[in-house]
Amino acid sequence: MDTVKMLRLISNETNLQILSILKSGSFNPRELARILQKDETDVSRRLRLLERLGLVEGRWIRIRGRNVRVYSLKVSELRISFEPGGVVLQTADRVRYEVPLLEGRLPRIGLFVGRRSEISKLASAGESIIVIYGIAGIGKTSLAAKVFGDAFWYQLSEVDSFDYLAWQLGLFLNTRGYHLLLDYLRSGNREERAIFELVLEGVEETRAKIVFDDFHKCRDDVIMRLVSFLSSRLRSGKLVLLSRERPNLGLWDGVLYLHLKGLEPGDAYELLRSKGVEMEPEEFARLYGVTRGHPLALNLFAEARKGTPGDVTNFFDMIFAEAYDSLTDDEREMLSLMALFNEPLEYEAIKRLYGKKNAFSVLYSLLRKGLVERSGESYFLHDLIRGLAMKGIHGDEGGYYLKYAEYLLSKNSPDDFIKAFRYTIRSGRLERLKDLTEMRIRRFRHLIVDFPIAYLRVLSEAEGNPYVDSEIAEVHFQRGFFDRAEELWLKVLDRLGGIHLANVLSYLSDLYIEKNEFEKANEYLRRTEAIAESLNDPLVWLWYHMERTKYEYYTGDLDEALRSAMREMEVSKLLPPDPEREVKVLFHVGDVYCEMEEYQKGVEHYLQALELALANGLTFGANMARFELSKAYYNLSAYGKAAELAGEASEYFIRIKNYRRAVDSLSYMTVSLIGLGELEEAEQTAEKMIALAQSTNYPLAWAGYIFLGAVKELMGVDGGEYFRRGREHLRKYEWLYDAVLHELGRVFDVEVIHKDY
């Protein structure tokens, strides 16, 4: 092993996250890139390095005529020994060396004095919710970082959204050994209550600590609801909120409120002396009388070192003015450009914005003077400093925003894309939105599903632009607001061309299929086909064939549906590999075969989908394949296989709180068990369905009563009351009631239900 290279690799947070994720299963680079919100090329490069150093192993798997490389963890532990001859790294079964995964996210603590009583109170707190509040610059962040150094740290802002936070929490909990939240999000599920429950379960199981910094800036209602939800339920984990005002968390027990004030006089004096400031007692008393021990004020005073406070109307203005006067022109320039941004900036971003060779020395000087702070690998100005530094801004603000947007796009991740979109809008260069939206369509297709609220907030800043409005419509469509999506798409349709027009036309086809307006759907399908021929773009052809398959399937022309589904498979091979998309296409083919009652062919394609999903770590896709297989095997009267696969799928879906899919799986498991004559187990699964019906009111779950009635009859017990309850609950869903009886009819004489109940 190359020891130096190994140490460098394992000290990198992204590499540690990759290793942690691989502990939960095998993944391909594309899937890891999506989970980490990183560039796939960068993830592939890291995997190759980790493989060369023996930490992971990759293997080629032949899937549907393609070679797919997947990676898994090769070692579970790494031992670092300091020997007389140097540092030795070895894998070991018993010795554990933990590298702090979260060090890069935690704020860096510089000089820290005092706060002994506060540290003691926080360290010994038995409460699960801790609120530290106080005025700006009073030291809330430094105190929390000192006490909760192993916490998940999340800096809130006015533009934060719950969907992005959920992904970050999922990734964090995955590194702690809890995988269900990340599994749930990867599957495309977004039910608020389910995510809340998974966050709670993950934090409790791992005894994790979560810190929300700048909680007073939060404007997202769902994040606020999450905090309220956790406030009344956390027991083993901890939630720490840092805020300028005391938040209202209700009357829950188990909340510790700490109102942070200035340093004690002795600690304030120690802070000044550590900065090289010597003062007479009378001078210090006057200074302390004005600052009340405010740490940031004392730091600024120590940097300015001019005059005495006297009777000052605005101490911060005076001290900052003195500190600002002592800066060089380069320092002022960097301070002013950083003041334009409300978020921490990475060094590479600052270097690009600043544009001079002395960026490192200037930034270091500002950091040493206390005017710039550091959080992980990023740098930022305190809000008080930013407000004062903004007065010195001059020049092209839009140019800075555009440069920063270009830097963010170079990072090639969905989160950075959303930020780049926002700063492009702020730059005023709205003509660039056309290219940005095309980038989203081609490169970040999942973004709208993964981060809908965050993206919608940014898009709302440029409403009226046709490319932006078409994106807003897509967000509405994915969230189920079909009427809003339809109105916007029809409004902008004539103002779009190329890939943008093709995207909208294919979505309108999908929308009208969902609304059962098949004549309109066919009209837009024809238009999609025409633009596909014009552009000759494989991606557009794939959209067209996917919608054509769906249209023919629902209108009953199964031969055409099958031809279209086969074309999906052919076109998909012309695009860059995407296992998730390929699994979906295999499902389409399998579904058509099963609808044609060619169940064995359906099984073949579902098995291919299962193999592909397992090879690429697509847990949700694998369990969807198990569910689809259970239906096909049930129709082939292979009840044992059907019950086994449906049972595996239902367990997974229940764990990730996807109760709809869980009920679907349980229903096929129950009827399969009835077919096998395993009535006691069938009774238990029917009761699980009823319990889910009572908690979720999902319509199909009420069929559990009908299944239970059938089981009772087969046991020689009167099942009439259960049949009646099931019939009553499904009265509004006649089609569903008929479908339940149709499936049950393979293993039970449903005439019993019709005749007597």
Secondary structure, DSSP 8 states (H G I E B T S, - for coil): --HHHHHHHHTSHHHHHHHHHHTT--B-HHHHHHHHT--HHHHHHHHHHHHHTTSEEEEEEEETTEEEEEEEES-S--EEEEETTEEEEE--SS------TTTTTSB---S----HHHHHHHHT---SEEEEE-STTSSHHHHHHHH-TTSEEEE--TT--HHHHHHHHHHHHHHTT--HHHHHHHTT---HHHHHHHHHHHHHHHT-EEEEETGGG---HHHHHHHHHHHTT-SSSEEEEEESS----TT-SSEEEEE-----HHHHHHHHHHTT----HHHHHHHHHHHTT-HHHHHHHHHH--S---S-S-HHHHHHHHHHHTS-HHHHHHHHHHHT-SS-EEHHHHHHHH-STTHHHHHHHHHHTTSSEEETTEEE--HHHHHHHGGG--S-HHHHHHHHHHHHHHT--HHHHHHHHHHHHHHT-GGGHHHHHHHHHHH-TTHHHHSHHHHHHHHGGGTT-HHHHHHHHHHHHHTT-HHHHHHHHHHHGGG--HHHHHHHHHHHHHHHHHTT-HHHHHHHHHHHHHHHHHH--HHHHHHHHHHHHHHHHHHT-HHHHHHHHHHHHHHHTTS---HHHHHHHHHHHHHHHHHTT-HHHHHHHHHHHHHHHHHTT-HHHHHHHHHHHHHHHHHTT-HHHHHHHHHHHHHHHHHTT-HHHHHHHHHHHHHHHHHHT-HHHHHHHHHHHHHHHHHH--GGGGHHHHHHHHHHHHTTS--HHHHHHHHHHTTT-HHHHHHHHHHHTTTS-THHHHHH-
